[in-house]
Amino acid sequence: MNRRTNTYSRREFAKLSGIGLASIPLLSFQNPLYKLQQEPVADLQVHLFSKHLQFLNYSDMSAAAVAMGFDGLDLTVRRKGHVLPENVIEDLPRAVAAMKKHGLTPKLMSTNVWNASNIVNKTVLETASTLGFTHYRTDWLKYPEDKSITERQTLYGKQAKALEVLNEKLGLIGSYQNHSGNHVGAPIWDLLPILEATEGRFIGSQYDIRHAVVEGGQSWELGLRRIKPFINSIVIKDFKWGIVNGTWQPINVPIGEGMVDFNRYFSLLKKYEINVPVSLHVEHDLGGAEEGHPKITIPNKEVFSRIKKDLTYLKEAWKNAE
């Protein structure tokens, strides 16, 4: 693993710490910048994945997030998202203006960005940087059948390094989310050769406990220990195994009703001092909002009630974990 440095330019410091450092949830101990935080954050500051509010416009989305008690939004700036990448120059400032109107500071976004040389990707990041965002999720990757896994890891490591260089210039931190299935990073361990090709300062892991438990079963703690130096944001959601159309599958459920041991997980986060931004994903039944549908089949207030229930459980579980 490459050695990290503790040097930050004046511009980086202003970009990453000046814009509401105290409001960045779970500030990371792995990134030297976050050592500036003198006291641990007592309570989580949770961002709602805006995918679940894509039946609302920017203003209504922001108002709903505030009313439910969220501290921010993890804005979808991607294909079929709240902001389409090809329209980012015009639409992202509009989304940010609506968020700020309701007291939300732009911080997190979910994107399809990976290739640092792609013009659209660069435009998305450049625009986000000027508007105050600090963290973003990258696109997912796969292992093609006609190439070896190690060969692709080498390639993806080079691409991650190129993206890290761009992120540093823009004062952004990129995060690759582990996702169950045949995605890169699903086993957690396979993501390390890719991230270890970088400095781990401006790109790292968006750790998803739901997907980690799906793939890791009872060994998810080992994966967490291994990936923890690179974790720079986390995703919260829950699941249980069930039979769907005759096949065993992971089924998304409200937080606390599934197989994720949140008491143990949060205890480990506190133990390891993994203090990073939090994005809540509510992927159980929301009348279509869980899938990001523009039209839903249940009343808006019912969607908000189910989302708020997950948020309440999350904050209580964090408070009670030791």
N, C-alpha and C positions, 0 to 999 in steps of 0.2 A: 504494500500500500504506500502511496506517495505521502510524503510528509506535508502536513498542513502548516501554513504560516499564520502569524498573528498580525500581519500588516494589512491595513485598510487605508485606502486613499480618502482624502477629505470628501470627495464626491460619493464614494461608496458609503461612508459613515452617514452622510446626510441623507442618502437615499434609503438606506436600510434601517437606520435607527432614529433619524430625526422625525420621520413621519409616524409618530405615535408608537414608539417602541413599547411603552408600557401597555399598550392595548393589543400587542401581538400575542395571541394565546400560546401558552406552553412554550416559551422561548427556548430554543435548542442549545444544549450545553456543548454539542459537538462543534458547532460553528463558533470560532473565537469571538465573533462580534457579540454573541449573546452573553458572554461573560460580563458584559457591562451591566447586566441586570443584577442588582445587589441583593434583592430579596426574591424568593421563589413566588411564583404566581399561586395564590391560594385557591382561586376558583377558575374553572375553565371558561374561556371565551370562545363560544362555538359559532361556526359559520354554517349556514344551511346551503347545501348543494342546490343551486338554483334550477337544476333540471326538474325539480319537483314543483316549480312554480311557473313553468313555461306556458301555462294557460293564462298568465297575467302579463300585462305590459310592464315596462321598467318601473314606473311609479308605483303601481299596485303591488308588484312583486316586493319592492323595498318596504312599503308600508306594512305588508303582511308579515314580513320577516321581523320587523321591529315589534309588531303587535304580539307575535308569538314568543318574543323574548330572546331572539338571536342577537348576537353581537356583530354579525356581518353576513355576507353572502360569499359562497364559492361560485363565482359567476361562470356559466358555460359560454366560452368563446371558442366555438368549434362547429363542426357540421351539425345541423339541426339544433343548434344551441340558441341561447338568448341573443347572442351576437354572432353573426356568421363571419368567418374569417375574411371573406372577400369584401365585406362591408365594414371592417373594423375601424377604419379611419373616421367614418361618419357615425357609426352606431355605438362604439364603445364610449366615446365622450358623453353621448346621450344617456347611456345606462349609468355611468358614473355620476352624472349630474343628478339623476333621479335618486340614486343611492344617497348622495350627500344631502339632498333635500330632506331626507328622512333620518339623517344623522348617522349613516353608515359610511365607514371609510373603506375605499377599495383596497383589497389586500390579496385575496385568493382568486384564482380562476382556473378552470379546467379547459385544456386545449387539445388540439391534434398536432401540436408542434413536436418535431423531432429533428428533421433535417435542417441544420443551421444555415445551409446555403440556399434554402428555398425562399423565394421572394415573399410569398404570402406569410410564411412562418416568421420571417424577420420583421415584416410589417406589424404582425400581431404583437410581437414582443416589444418592438420599438414604441408602438402606440401605448401599450400597457405601462411601459416604464415611465413615459411622460405623464401618465395619469395617476401614478402613485402605487400601482400594484407592486408587491414584493415577492410573491410566491405563485407558481403555476404548476399544474400537472401536465406532463408530456403525453404524447400519443403512446399507445401500446405497441408492442413488437411481437413477432412470431418467429418460429424456427421453420424455414422452408424444408421440405423433405429432400430436396436435391443438394442440400449443403449440410455439413456436419455442424453439430451444436457448438463445438469449440471454435470452428471457423467463423460462425455468425457472432459468437461472443466477442471475438477479436474485432470484427467489423463494428459491432455496436459500441464497443469500448472506444474506438476511434471517433465514432459519431458523437458519443456522449461527451468526449473531451472537447470536440469542436463546439458543441452546444454550450458547454461550461465556459469556454472562452467568450462566446457571445454574451452569455448571461452576465459575466463579470463586467463587461463593457457597459451593459445596460443596468447594472445594479439589481438583477433579478436572481431568484433561486428556483431552479427547476426540480421537479419531483417525479420519479417514475413509480407508478402504482402497481403493486403486485396484484394479479388478478387470477383467480382459479381457472383451470382449464389448460389448454395448450398455448398459453401465453408465456412470453419471456418473463421470468420473475415469479411464476406461479409456485415453484418449489422453494423460493427465497434464496437458497444457496447458489442457484445458477446466476443470480443477479450480481453477485459479488465480483466476478472477473470483469464485468462491464463497468461497475462503479469504481473498482480499484484502478482502472485506467485513467481516472480523473483525480483531481485534488480533493474532491468531496466537499468543496466549499460552496460552489454555486450550482451544483446538481447533486441529487441524492435520491433517497427513497421516500415515497409516500406510502407509509405502512398501513395496510388494510387488514385489520384483525379478523374480519369475517372471512375473507379469502384465505388468510393464513391458516385458520382453523379448518376450513374445508380441505385444504391440501395437506396440512401438517398433522391433523388429528391431535393426539396428545403430545406431539413433539414440537408444537408451535413455539414453545418457549425457547428451544434451541435456535430456531430461525431468528427469533427476536434478538437473542444475545448476539448472533452473528452479524445481523444487519444494523444493529443499533448505532454504530458510529456514523452511518449514512442517513439515518432517519431525519427528515426536515419538515415533515407534515404527517398527519395521521387521518385516517378515515374511520368512522364509527358506523357499524351496522351489525345485524344479527341474522342467524339462520338456524334451521334444523333440517335433518334429513327426513325425506318422506317419499312416498310412491306417487308419481305423476304419470298417468297413462301407462301404468305397468312397469315403470322404470324408477329406480331409486335416484333421487335428485336432491340437491340442496334447495330448500324453500325459504325465502325471505320472510322474516317474522318481526314483530315489534321488538325493540331492544329489551333484553331481560327475559324474553320468552323462548330463547333459542339456546344454542350450544356454546356460545361464547361466554367464558367465565370472566365477566367484567371486573369482579372484585380482584381476582388474581392478576388480570391484565393491568388494571389501573395501579395495583400495588407495585407491579414491576416497573411501570412507567415512572412512578415516584421514586422507586429505589434507584433506577438508572438515571434519574434526572433528565428524562427525555421530555423536554419542554418545547413543544412545537405547535404550529397552527393546527386546529381541529376542524374537520369538515364532517358534518352529519349527513349521511345518506339514509333516506327513508324509502326503502325499496319494497316494502310489503304493500298490501292493497290500499291504494289511494284513488281508486276510480280512474286509473290511467295516468295520474300525476306521477306515480312512481316510475313510469316509463318515459316521462317527459312529453306526454301527449298534449297538443295544443287545446284539445277539448276533453273534458272529463265527464264522468257519468254519475258523480255524487256531488252534493252541494259543496261550495267552497269552504264553508264553515266546518264541514266534516273533515275535509282534507287538513285544514289548519289544526283541528282538534287532535287528530291522529299524529300529526307531526309534533305538536307541542307535548304530547304524552311521551314521545321518545326523548325529547329534549329534557323534560323534567326527570325522567329516569336516569339519563346520562349524567346530569349534574349531581343528583343524589348519590349515584354509584361512585362518582369521583370523590365526593365529599367523604363517603363512608369507607373508602378503600384505605387500608393501612399496610 
